């Protein structure tokens, strides 16, 4: 897992991007560039993280397909 720094792509392995870095980039797009969709994505990712943490704490396997997400207006 990494932050998407281009040289990492040269490594022969599976890659995953860090969600904290996604949130920082989305925050920039939302606050500095006025991209409203980025605020919705921040809310969605934060909600998914909360549900995952809650399910893990309850020793449950997450059932993402059954979750109905409603963004706030």
PDB file of N, CA, C and O in Angstrom:
ATOM      1  N   UNK A   1       0.858  -1.169   0.000  1.00  0.00           N
ATOM      2  CA  UNK A   1       0.000   0.000   0.000  1.00  0.00           C
ATOM      3  C   UNK A   1       0.900   1.226   0.000  1.00  0.00           C
ATOM      4  O   UNK A   1       1.889   1.292   0.730  1.00  0.00           O
ATOM      5  N   UNK A   2       0.541   2.182  -0.823  1.00  0.00           N
ATOM      6  CA  UNK A   2       1.366   3.382  -0.920  1.00  0.00           C
ATOM      7  C   UNK A   2       0.540   4.577  -1.362  1.00  0.00           C
ATOM      8  O   UNK A   2      -0.676   4.486  -1.524  1.00  0.00           O
ATOM      9  N   UNK A   3       1.220   5.695  -1.552  1.00  0.00           N
ATOM     10  CA  UNK A   3       0.555   6.955  -1.862  1.00  0.00           C
ATOM     11  C   UNK A   3       0.463   7.278  -3.350  1.00  0.00           C
ATOM     12  O   UNK A   3       0.023   8.368  -3.714  1.00  0.00           O
ATOM     13  N   UNK A   4       0.862   6.363  -4.202  1.00  0.00           N
ATOM     14  CA  UNK A   4       0.749   6.594  -5.632  1.00  0.00           C
ATOM     15  C   UNK A   4       1.954   7.264  -6.256  1.00  0.00           C
ATOM     16  O   UNK A   4       1.898   7.675  -7.415  1.00  0.00           O
ATOM     17  N   UNK A   5       3.048   7.385  -5.511  1.00  0.00           N
ATOM     18  CA  UNK A   5       4.261   7.978  -6.064  1.00  0.00           C
ATOM     19  C   UNK A   5       4.671   7.160  -7.285  1.00  0.00           C
ATOM     20  O   UNK A   5       4.797   5.938  -7.192  1.00  0.00           O
ATOM     21  N   UNK A   6       4.879   7.806  -8.416  1.00  0.00           N
ATOM     22  CA  UNK A   6       5.112   7.143  -9.702  1.00  0.00           C
ATOM     23  C   UNK A   6       6.211   6.071  -9.653  1.00  0.00           C
ATOM     24  O   UNK A   6       6.000   4.993 -10.210  1.00  0.00           O
ATOM     25  N   UNK A   7       7.370   6.301  -9.020  1.00  0.00           N
ATOM     26  CA  UNK A   7       8.402   5.250  -9.021  1.00  0.00           C
ATOM     27  C   UNK A   7       7.949   3.916  -8.418  1.00  0.00           C
ATOM     28  O   UNK A   7       8.521   2.873  -8.734  1.00  0.00           O
ATOM     29  N   UNK A   8       6.934   3.940  -7.558  1.00  0.00           N
ATOM     30  CA  UNK A   8       6.446   2.688  -6.982  1.00  0.00           C
ATOM     31  C   UNK A   8       5.887   1.748  -8.049  1.00  0.00           C
ATOM     32  O   UNK A   8       5.875   0.531  -7.866  1.00  0.00           O
ATOM     33  N   UNK A   9       5.424   2.321  -9.167  1.00  0.00           N
ATOM     34  CA  UNK A   9       4.849   1.499 -10.227  1.00  0.00           C
ATOM     35  C   UNK A   9       5.875   0.564 -10.857  1.00  0.00           C
ATOM     36  O   UNK A   9       5.507  -0.426 -11.489  1.00  0.00           O
ATOM     37  N   UNK A  10       7.151   0.870 -10.688  1.00  0.00           N
ATOM     38  CA  UNK A  10       8.206   0.021 -11.245  1.00  0.00           C
ATOM     39  C   UNK A  10       8.363  -1.280 -10.448  1.00  0.00           C
ATOM     40  O   UNK A  10       8.958  -2.238 -10.943  1.00  0.00           O
ATOM     41  N   UNK A  11       7.843  -1.322  -9.237  1.00  0.00           N
ATOM     42  CA  UNK A  11       7.943  -2.526  -8.413  1.00  0.00           C
ATOM     43  C   UNK A  11       6.995  -3.595  -8.945  1.00  0.00           C
ATOM     44  O   UNK A  11       5.832  -3.317  -9.239  1.00  0.00           O
ATOM     45  N   UNK A  12       7.493  -4.794  -9.062  1.00  0.00           N
ATOM     46  CA  UNK A  12       6.674  -5.890  -9.559  1.00  0.00           C
ATOM     47  C   UNK A  12       5.943  -6.549  -8.394  1.00  0.00           C
ATOM     48  O   UNK A  12       6.422  -7.516  -7.801  1.00  0.00           O
ATOM     49  N   UNK A  13       4.778  -6.002  -8.086  1.00  0.00           N
ATOM     50  CA  UNK A  13       3.954  -6.510  -7.006  1.00  0.00           C
ATOM     51  C   UNK A  13       2.548  -5.956  -7.192  1.00  0.00           C
ATOM     52  O   UNK A  13       2.309  -5.114  -8.058  1.00  0.00           O
ATOM     53  N   UNK A  14       1.630  -6.433  -6.376  1.00  0.00           N
ATOM     54  CA  UNK A  14       0.290  -5.855  -6.397  1.00  0.00           C
ATOM     55  C   UNK A  14       0.329  -4.529  -5.654  1.00  0.00           C
ATOM     56  O   UNK A  14       1.055  -4.374  -4.672  1.00  0.00           O
ATOM     57  N   UNK A  15      -0.455  -3.583  -6.133  1.00  0.00           N
ATOM     58  CA  UNK A  15      -0.464  -2.252  -5.542  1.00  0.00           C
ATOM     59  C   UNK A  15      -1.838  -1.921  -4.979  1.00  0.00           C
ATOM     60  O   UNK A  15      -2.863  -2.366  -5.494  1.00  0.00           O
ATOM     61  N   UNK A  16      -1.838  -1.145  -3.931  1.00  0.00           N
ATOM     62  CA  UNK A  16      -3.059  -0.574  -3.374  1.00  0.00           C
ATOM     63  C   UNK A  16      -2.726   0.851  -2.971  1.00  0.00           C
ATOM     64  O   UNK A  16      -1.623   1.139  -2.507  1.00  0.00           O
ATOM     65  N   UNK A  17      -3.686   1.730  -3.151  1.00  0.00           N
ATOM     66  CA  UNK A  17      -3.465   3.120  -2.781  1.00  0.00           C
ATOM     67  C   UNK A  17      -4.068   3.386  -1.411  1.00  0.00           C
ATOM     68  O   UNK A  17      -5.132   2.865  -1.074  1.00  0.00           O
ATOM     69  N   UNK A  18      -3.386   4.191  -0.639  1.00  0.00           N
ATOM     70  CA  UNK A  18      -3.780   4.524   0.725  1.00  0.00           C
ATOM     71  C   UNK A  18      -5.000   5.451   0.709  1.00  0.00           C
ATOM     72  O   UNK A  18      -4.986   6.490   0.049  1.00  0.00           O
ATOM     73  N   UNK A  19      -6.043   5.074   1.430  1.00  0.00           N
ATOM     74  CA  UNK A  19      -7.249   5.902   1.456  1.00  0.00           C
ATOM     75  C   UNK A  19      -7.024   7.256   2.111  1.00  0.00           C
ATOM     76  O   UNK A  19      -7.714   8.218   1.772  1.00  0.00           O
ATOM     77  N   UNK A  20      -6.082   7.359   3.035  1.00  0.00           N
ATOM     78  CA  UNK A  20      -5.796   8.666   3.633  1.00  0.00           C
ATOM     79  C   UNK A  20      -5.308   9.631   2.553  1.00  0.00           C
ATOM     80  O   UNK A  20      -5.647  10.815   2.569  1.00  0.00           O
ATOM     81  N   UNK A  21      -4.511   9.117   1.619  1.00  0.00           N
ATOM     82  CA  UNK A  21      -4.060   9.968   0.516  1.00  0.00           C
ATOM     83  C   UNK A  21      -5.218  10.319  -0.414  1.00  0.00           C
ATOM     84  O   UNK A  21      -5.289  11.438  -0.922  1.00  0.00           O
ATOM     85  N   UNK A  22      -6.125   9.368  -0.640  1.00  0.00           N
ATOM     86  CA  UNK A  22      -7.323   9.683  -1.426  1.00  0.00           C
ATOM     87  C   UNK A  22      -8.092  10.827  -0.763  1.00  0.00           C
ATOM     88  O   UNK A  22      -8.521  11.766  -1.432  1.00  0.00           O
ATOM     89  N   UNK A  23      -8.261  10.738   0.560  1.00  0.00           N
ATOM     90  CA  UNK A  23      -9.015  11.774   1.269  1.00  0.00           C
ATOM     91  C   UNK A  23      -8.333  13.136   1.190  1.00  0.00           C
ATOM     92  O   UNK A  23      -9.006  14.157   1.047  1.00  0.00           O
ATOM     93  N   UNK A  24      -7.010  13.161   1.282  1.00  0.00           N
ATOM     94  CA  UNK A  24      -6.294  14.440   1.163  1.00  0.00           C
ATOM     95  C   UNK A  24      -6.492  15.052  -0.212  1.00  0.00           C
ATOM     96  O   UNK A  24      -6.725  16.255  -0.332  1.00  0.00           O
ATOM     97  N   UNK A  25      -6.398  14.223  -1.257  1.00  0.00           N
ATOM     98  CA  UNK A  25      -6.575  14.743  -2.618  1.00  0.00           C
ATOM     99  C   UNK A  25      -8.012  15.196  -2.846  1.00  0.00           C
ATOM    100  O   UNK A  25      -8.252  16.218  -3.488  1.00  0.00           O
ATOM    101  N   UNK A  26      -8.970  14.430  -2.317  1.00  0.00           N
ATOM    102  CA  UNK A  26     -10.369  14.826  -2.446  1.00  0.00           C
ATOM    103  C   UNK A  26     -10.655  16.117  -1.677  1.00  0.00           C
ATOM    104  O   UNK A  26     -11.416  16.963  -2.147  1.00  0.00           O
ATOM    105  N   UNK A  27     -10.047  16.271  -0.499  1.00  0.00           N
ATOM    106  CA  UNK A  27     -10.221  17.501   0.283  1.00  0.00           C
ATOM    107  C   UNK A  27      -9.704  18.701  -0.501  1.00  0.00           C
ATOM    108  O   UNK A  27     -10.347  19.751  -0.523  1.00  0.00           O
ATOM    109  N   UNK A  28      -8.564  18.556  -1.138  1.00  0.00           N
ATOM    110  CA  UNK A  28      -8.025  19.635  -1.968  1.00  0.00           C
ATOM    111  C   UNK A  28      -9.000  19.983  -3.093  1.00  0.00           C
ATOM    112  O   UNK A  28      -9.301  21.154  -3.326  1.00  0.00           O
ATOM    113  N   UNK A  29      -9.489  18.957  -3.786  1.00  0.00           N
ATOM    114  CA  UNK A  29     -10.419  19.206  -4.891  1.00  0.00           C
ATOM    115  C   UNK A  29     -11.692  19.894  -4.400  1.00  0.00           C
ATOM    116  O   UNK A  29     -12.230  20.777  -5.069  1.00  0.00           O
ATOM    117  N   UNK A  30     -12.162  19.484  -3.237  1.00  0.00           N
ATOM    118  CA  UNK A  30     -13.397  20.045  -2.701  1.00  0.00           C
ATOM    119  C   UNK A  30     -13.203  21.473  -2.188  1.00  0.00           C
ATOM    120  O   UNK A  30     -13.959  22.377  -2.544  1.00  0.00           O
ATOM    121  N   UNK A  31     -12.185  21.667  -1.352  1.00  0.00           N
ATOM    122  CA  UNK A  31     -11.995  22.962  -0.696  1.00  0.00           C
ATOM    123  C   UNK A  31     -11.307  24.004  -1.577  1.00  0.00           C
ATOM    124  O   UNK A  31     -11.679  25.178  -1.551  1.00  0.00           O
ATOM    125  N   UNK A  32     -10.328  23.592  -2.339  1.00  0.00           N
ATOM    126  CA  UNK A  32      -9.548  24.562  -3.117  1.00  0.00           C
ATOM    127  C   UNK A  32     -10.030  24.713  -4.560  1.00  0.00           C
ATOM    128  O   UNK A  32      -9.878  25.776  -5.162  1.00  0.00           O
ATOM    129  N   UNK A  33     -10.610  23.644  -5.108  1.00  0.00           N
ATOM    130  CA  UNK A  33     -11.043  23.689  -6.502  1.00  0.00           C
ATOM    131  C   UNK A  33     -12.567  23.769  -6.654  1.00  0.00           C
ATOM    132  O   UNK A  33     -13.084  23.879  -7.766  1.00  0.00           O
ATOM    133  N   UNK A  34     -13.274  23.711  -5.525  1.00  0.00           N
ATOM    134  CA  UNK A  34     -14.725  23.853  -5.558  1.00  0.00           C
ATOM    135  C   UNK A  34     -15.460  22.694  -6.228  1.00  0.00           C
ATOM    136  O   UNK A  34     -16.552  22.884  -6.763  1.00  0.00           O
ATOM    137  N   UNK A  35     -14.881  21.513  -6.206  1.00  0.00           N
ATOM    138  CA  UNK A  35     -15.502  20.346  -6.826  1.00  0.00           C
ATOM    139  C   UNK A  35     -16.448  19.672  -5.826  1.00  0.00           C
ATOM    140  O   UNK A  35     -16.004  18.951  -4.932  1.00  0.00           O
ATOM    141  N   UNK A  36     -17.742  19.911  -5.983  1.00  0.00           N
ATOM    142  CA  UNK A  36     -18.736  19.396  -5.033  1.00  0.00           C
ATOM    143  C   UNK A  36     -18.731  17.875  -4.963  1.00  0.00           C
ATOM    144  O   UNK A  36     -18.933  17.313  -3.887  1.00  0.00           O
ATOM    145  N   UNK A  37     -18.504  17.195  -6.087  1.00  0.00           N
ATOM    146  CA  UNK A  37     -18.515  15.736  -6.100  1.00  0.00           C
ATOM    147  C   UNK A  37     -17.454  15.162  -5.159  1.00  0.00           C
ATOM    148  O   UNK A  37     -17.637  14.082  -4.599  1.00  0.00           O
ATOM    149  N   UNK A  38     -16.343  15.889  -4.986  1.00  0.00           N
ATOM    150  CA  UNK A  38     -15.270  15.402  -4.113  1.00  0.00           C
ATOM    151  C   UNK A  38     -15.746  15.356  -2.662  1.00  0.00           C
ATOM    152  O   UNK A  38     -15.358  14.458  -1.916  1.00  0.00           O
ATOM    153  N   UNK A  39     -16.576  16.305  -2.256  1.00  0.00           N
ATOM    154  CA  UNK A  39     -17.153  16.280  -0.908  1.00  0.00           C
ATOM    155  C   UNK A  39     -18.051  15.066  -0.714  1.00  0.00           C
ATOM    156  O   UNK A  39     -18.043  14.438   0.345  1.00  0.00           O
ATOM    157  N   UNK A  40     -18.831  14.740  -1.754  1.00  0.00           N
ATOM    158  CA  UNK A  40     -19.681  13.547  -1.689  1.00  0.00           C
ATOM    159  C   UNK A  40     -18.823  12.283  -1.575  1.00  0.00           C
ATOM    160  O   UNK A  40     -19.171  11.363  -0.834  1.00  0.00           O
ATOM    161  N   UNK A  41     -17.714  12.233  -2.300  1.00  0.00           N
ATOM    162  CA  UNK A  41     -16.841  11.063  -2.257  1.00  0.00           C
ATOM    163  C   UNK A  41     -16.167  10.928  -0.891  1.00  0.00           C
ATOM    164  O   UNK A  41     -15.999   9.817  -0.388  1.00  0.00           O
ATOM    165  N   UNK A  42     -15.782  12.058  -0.293  1.00  0.00           N
ATOM    166  CA  UNK A  42     -15.210  12.033   1.060  1.00  0.00           C
ATOM    167  C   UNK A  42     -16.224  11.428   2.028  1.00  0.00           C
ATOM    168  O   UNK A  42     -15.882  10.578   2.850  1.00  0.00           O
ATOM    169  N   UNK A  43     -17.470  11.875   1.920  1.00  0.00           N
ATOM    170  CA  UNK A  43     -18.520  11.375   2.798  1.00  0.00           C
ATOM    171  C   UNK A  43     -18.749   9.878   2.579  1.00  0.00           C
ATOM    172  O   UNK A  43     -18.911   9.126   3.540  1.00  0.00           O
ATOM    173  N   UNK A  44     -18.761   9.451   1.330  1.00  0.00           N
ATOM    174  CA  UNK A  44     -18.958   8.041   1.017  1.00  0.00           C
ATOM    175  C   UNK A  44     -17.832   7.174   1.581  1.00  0.00           C
ATOM    176  O   UNK A  44     -18.093   6.158   2.225  1.00  0.00           O
ATOM    177  N   UNK A  45     -16.582   7.575   1.341  1.00  0.00           N
ATOM    178  CA  UNK A  45     -15.442   6.800   1.833  1.00  0.00           C
ATOM    179  C   UNK A  45     -15.411   6.767   3.363  1.00  0.00           C
ATOM    180  O   UNK A  45     -15.104   5.735   3.960  1.00  0.00           O
ATOM    181  N   UNK A  46     -15.728   7.890   3.985  1.00  0.00           N
ATOM    182  CA  UNK A  46     -15.750   7.941   5.455  1.00  0.00           C
ATOM    183  C   UNK A  46     -16.844   7.041   6.017  1.00  0.00           C
ATOM    184  O   UNK A  46     -16.639   6.350   7.015  1.00  0.00           O
ATOM    185  N   UNK A  47     -18.001   7.053   5.374  1.00  0.00           N
ATOM    186  CA  UNK A  47     -19.112   6.201   5.808  1.00  0.00           C
ATOM    187  C   UNK A  47     -18.744   4.723   5.654  1.00  0.00           C
ATOM    188  O   UNK A  47     -18.987   3.928   6.562  1.00  0.00           O
ATOM    189  N   UNK A  48     -18.161   4.355   4.519  1.00  0.00           N
ATOM    190  CA  UNK A  48     -17.751   2.966   4.288  1.00  0.00           C
ATOM    191  C   UNK A  48     -16.714   2.535   5.316  1.00  0.00           C
ATOM    192  O   UNK A  48     -16.765   1.410   5.813  1.00  0.00           O
ATOM    193  N   UNK A  49     -15.784   3.408   5.635  1.00  0.00           N
ATOM    194  CA  UNK A  49     -14.761   3.089   6.632  1.00  0.00           C
ATOM    195  C   UNK A  49     -15.392   2.867   8.003  1.00  0.00           C
ATOM    196  O   UNK A  49     -15.024   1.940   8.725  1.00  0.00           O
ATOM    197  N   UNK A  50     -16.345   3.728   8.353  1.00  0.00           N
ATOM    198  CA  UNK A  50     -17.034   3.591   9.637  1.00  0.00           C
ATOM    199  C   UNK A  50     -17.763   2.249   9.715  1.00  0.00           C
ATOM    200  O   UNK A  50     -17.666   1.544  10.719  1.00  0.00           O
ATOM    201  N   UNK A  51     -18.488   1.899   8.657  1.00  0.00           N
ATOM    202  CA  UNK A  51     -19.210   0.628   8.645  1.00  0.00           C
ATOM    203  C   UNK A  51     -18.258  -0.557   8.748  1.00  0.00           C
ATOM    204  O   UNK A  51     -18.530  -1.520   9.465  1.00  0.00           O
ATOM    205  N   UNK A  52     -17.151  -0.480   8.034  1.00  0.00           N
ATOM    206  CA  UNK A  52     -16.172  -1.561   8.076  1.00  0.00           C
ATOM    207  C   UNK A  52     -15.596  -1.705   9.479  1.00  0.00           C
ATOM    208  O   UNK A  52     -15.475  -2.819   9.989  1.00  0.00           O
ATOM    209  N   UNK A  53     -15.241  -0.586  10.105  1.00  0.00           N
ATOM    210  CA  UNK A  53     -14.704  -0.632  11.472  1.00  0.00           C
ATOM    211  C   UNK A  53     -15.728  -1.202  12.449  1.00  0.00           C
ATOM    212  O   UNK A  53     -15.389  -2.007  13.316  1.00  0.00           O
ATOM    213  N   UNK A  54     -16.976  -0.781  12.306  1.00  0.00           N
ATOM    214  CA  UNK A  54     -18.028  -1.277  13.197  1.00  0.00           C
ATOM    215  C   UNK A  54     -18.231  -2.779  13.013  1.00  0.00           C
ATOM    216  O   UNK A  54     -18.346  -3.518  13.991  1.00  0.00           O
ATOM    217  N   UNK A  55     -18.275  -3.222  11.775  1.00  0.00           N
ATOM    218  CA  UNK A  55     -18.449  -4.650  11.520  1.00  0.00           C
ATOM    219  C   UNK A  55     -17.280  -5.463  12.049  1.00  0.00           C
ATOM    220  O   UNK A  55     -17.481  -6.526  12.636  1.00  0.00           O
ATOM    221  N   UNK A  56     -16.073  -4.982  11.850  1.00  0.00           N
ATOM    222  CA  UNK A  56     -14.898  -5.697  12.350  1.00  0.00           C
ATOM    223  C   UNK A  56     -14.916  -5.751  13.874  1.00  0.00           C
ATOM    224  O   UNK A  56     -14.570  -6.779  14.456  1.00  0.00           O
ATOM    225  N   UNK A  57     -15.308  -4.674  14.521  1.00  0.00           N
ATOM    226  CA  UNK A  57     -15.377  -4.649  15.984  1.00  0.00           C
ATOM    227  C   UNK A  57     -16.413  -5.645  16.497  1.00  0.00           C
ATOM    228  O   UNK A  57     -16.253  -6.214  17.577  1.00  0.00           O
ATOM    229  N   UNK A  58     -17.477  -5.854  15.719  1.00  0.00           N
ATOM    230  CA  UNK A  58     -18.525  -6.810  16.098  1.00  0.00           C
ATOM    231  C   UNK A  58     -18.212  -8.218  15.591  1.00  0.00           C
ATOM    232  O   UNK A  58     -19.036  -9.124  15.714  1.00  0.00           O
ATOM    233  N   UNK A  59     -17.023  -8.396  15.024  1.00  0.00           N
ATOM    234  CA  UNK A  59     -16.566  -9.684  14.481  1.00  0.00           C
ATOM    235  C   UNK A  59     -17.488 -10.195  13.381  1.00  0.00           C
ATOM    236  O   UNK A  59     -17.781 -11.387  13.295  1.00  0.00           O
ATOM    237  N   UNK A  60     -17.942  -9.259  12.536  1.00  0.00           N
ATOM    238  CA  UNK A  60     -18.817  -9.597  11.412  1.00  0.00           C
ATOM    239  C   UNK A  60     -18.077  -9.368  10.105  1.00  0.00           C
ATOM    240  O   UNK A  60     -17.218  -8.492  10.004  1.00  0.00           O
ATOM    241  N   UNK A  61     -18.422 -10.162   9.115  1.00  0.00           N
ATOM    242  CA  UNK A  61     -17.896  -9.947   7.775  1.00  0.00           C
ATOM    243  C   UNK A  61     -18.749  -8.870   7.119  1.00  0.00           C
ATOM    244  O   UNK A  61     -19.972  -8.998   7.077  1.00  0.00           O
ATOM    245  N   UNK A  62     -18.131  -7.815   6.609  1.00  0.00           N
ATOM    246  CA  UNK A  62     -18.914  -6.737   5.979  1.00  0.00           C
ATOM    247  C   UNK A  62     -19.739  -7.247   4.792  1.00  0.00           C
ATOM    248  O   UNK A  62     -19.285  -8.092   4.022  1.00  0.00           O
ATOM    249  N   UNK A  63     -20.944  -6.724   4.664  1.00  0.00           N
ATOM    250  CA  UNK A  63     -21.826  -7.050   3.546  1.00  0.00           C
ATOM    251  C   UNK A  63     -22.088  -5.764   2.776  1.00  0.00           C
ATOM    252  O   UNK A  63     -23.164  -5.176   2.889  1.00  0.00           O
ATOM    253  N   UNK A  64     -21.122  -5.335   2.007  1.00  0.00           N
ATOM    254  CA  UNK A  64     -21.192  -4.046   1.328  1.00  0.00           C
ATOM    255  C   UNK A  64     -22.357  -3.944   0.353  1.00  0.00           C
ATOM    256  O   UNK A  64     -22.927  -2.864   0.197  1.00  0.00           O
ATOM    257  N   UNK A  65     -22.724  -5.028  -0.299  1.00  0.00           N
ATOM    258  CA  UNK A  65     -23.788  -4.972  -1.297  1.00  0.00           C
ATOM    259  C   UNK A  65     -25.140  -4.631  -0.661  1.00  0.00           C
ATOM    260  O   UNK A  65     -26.027  -4.120  -1.344  1.00  0.00           O
ATOM    261  N   UNK A  66     -25.307  -4.905   0.629  1.00  0.00           N
ATOM    262  CA  UNK A  66     -26.595  -4.658   1.270  1.00  0.00           C
ATOM    263  C   UNK A  66     -26.706  -3.259   1.866  1.00  0.00           C
ATOM    264  O   UNK A  66     -27.767  -2.887   2.368  1.00  0.00           O
ATOM    265  N   UNK A  67     -25.632  -2.482   1.818  1.00  0.00           N
ATOM    266  CA  UNK A  67     -25.635  -1.150   2.420  1.00  0.00           C
ATOM    267  C   UNK A  67     -26.239  -0.146   1.449  1.00  0.00           C
ATOM    268  O   UNK A  67     -25.823  -0.055   0.294  1.00  0.00           O
ATOM    269  N   UNK A  68     -27.211   0.594   1.923  1.00  0.00           N
ATOM    270  CA  UNK A  68     -27.830   1.664   1.126  1.00  0.00           C
ATOM    271  C   UNK A  68     -27.264   2.984   1.620  1.00  0.00           C
ATOM    272  O   UNK A  68     -27.563   3.409   2.736  1.00  0.00           O
ATOM    273  N   UNK A  69     -26.446   3.639   0.795  1.00  0.00           N
ATOM    274  CA  UNK A  69     -25.814   4.896   1.180  1.00  0.00           C
ATOM    275  C   UNK A  69     -26.626   6.047   0.630  1.00  0.00           C
ATOM    276  O   UNK A  69     -26.964   6.066  -0.554  1.00  0.00           O
ATOM    277  N   UNK A  70     -26.941   7.003   1.480  1.00  0.00           N
ATOM    278  CA  UNK A  70     -27.656   8.212   1.075  1.00  0.00           C
ATOM    279  C   UNK A  70     -26.798   9.425   1.435  1.00  0.00           C
ATOM    280  O   UNK A  70     -26.674   9.764   2.612  1.00  0.00           O
ATOM    281  N   UNK A  71     -26.199  10.087   0.423  1.00  0.00           N
ATOM    282  CA  UNK A  71     -25.394  11.277   0.737  1.00  0.00           C
ATOM    283  C   UNK A  71     -26.281  12.385   1.293  1.00  0.00           C
ATOM    284  O   UNK A  71     -27.445  12.520   0.915  1.00  0.00           O
ATOM    285  N   UNK A  72     -25.712  13.166   2.190  1.00  0.00           N
ATOM    286  CA  UNK A  72     -26.468  14.300   2.723  1.00  0.00           C
ATOM    287  C   UNK A  72     -26.529  15.406   1.691  1.00  0.00           C
ATOM    288  O   UNK A  72     -25.654  15.504   0.830  1.00  0.00           O
ATOM    289  N   UNK A  73     -27.548  16.234   1.767  1.00  0.00           N
ATOM    290  CA  UNK A  73     -27.671  17.303   0.773  1.00  0.00           C
ATOM    291  C   UNK A  73     -26.977  18.563   1.217  1.00  0.00           C
ATOM    292  O   UNK A  73     -26.986  19.560   0.494  1.00  0.00           O
TER     293      UNK A  73
END
